[in-house]
Amino acid sequence: MQIKYNKENDIVYIQLSEAPIAESDEDKKGVIIDYADDGSIVGIEILNASKNLNDPSDIKYVAA
């Protein structure tokens, strides 16, 4: 898994899989979910991240 923040475009992308993206849906405004052919989630894109997240440049990953 990778989490990337593109400051220039203000987008956070959470990549969950290396599978090719077959389809993308914007279920909620500003949140795009990418799917593989088998329906599994490949990634989640958050548009206008600085308006939707406290500090997108300071993302922490916590495993429990």
C-alpha positions in Angstrom: 0.0 0.0 0.0 1.2 3.5 -0.8 -0.2 6.9 0.1 0.8 9.8 -2.1 0.0 13.5 -1.8 0.4 15.6 -4.9 0.6 19.2 -3.5 0.5 20.8 -6.9 -2.9 19.2 -7.8 -4.0 18.9 -4.1 -4.8 15.2 -4.4 -4.2 12.3 -2.0 -4.1 8.9 -3.6 -4.2 5.7 -1.5 -3.0 2.8 -3.6 -4.2 -0.5 -2.3 -3.2 -2.8 -5.1 -0.9 -3.0 -8.2 -3.8 -4.3 -10.3 -4.7 -2.4 -13.4 -7.6 0.0 -13.0 -10.6 -1.2 -15.0 -13.2 1.3 -13.7 -13.4 4.4 -11.6 -16.5 5.8 -9.8 -17.0 9.1 -8.0 -19.6 7.9 -5.4 -19.2 11.0 -3.3 -18.2 14.4 -4.6 -14.4 14.6 -4.6 -13.8 10.9 -3.7 -12.9 8.6 -6.6 -12.6 4.8 -6.1 -10.7 2.8 -8.7 -11.6 -0.8 -9.2 -9.9 -3.8 -10.9 -11.7 -6.1 -13.3 -12.7 -8.5 -10.5 -14.3 -5.6 -8.5 -11.6 -5.3 -5.9 -10.5 -1.7 -4.9 -7.2 -0.6 -6.5 -7.1 2.9 -5.0 -8.9 5.8 -3.5 -8.4 9.4 -4.7 -9.3 12.4 -2.6 -9.6 15.6 -4.6 -9.1 19.0 -3.0 -7.3 17.2 -0.2 -6.3 20.4 1.7 -10.0 21.3 2.1 -11.1 17.8 3.1 -8.2 16.6 5.3 -6.6 18.4 8.3 -3.0 18.3 6.8 -2.6 16.1 3.8 1.1 16.6 3.8 1.3 14.9 7.3 -0.4 11.6 6.7 0.5 8.8 9.1 0.0 5.1 8.6 -0.9 3.1 11.8 -1.1 -0.7 11.8 -3.0 -2.2 14.7 
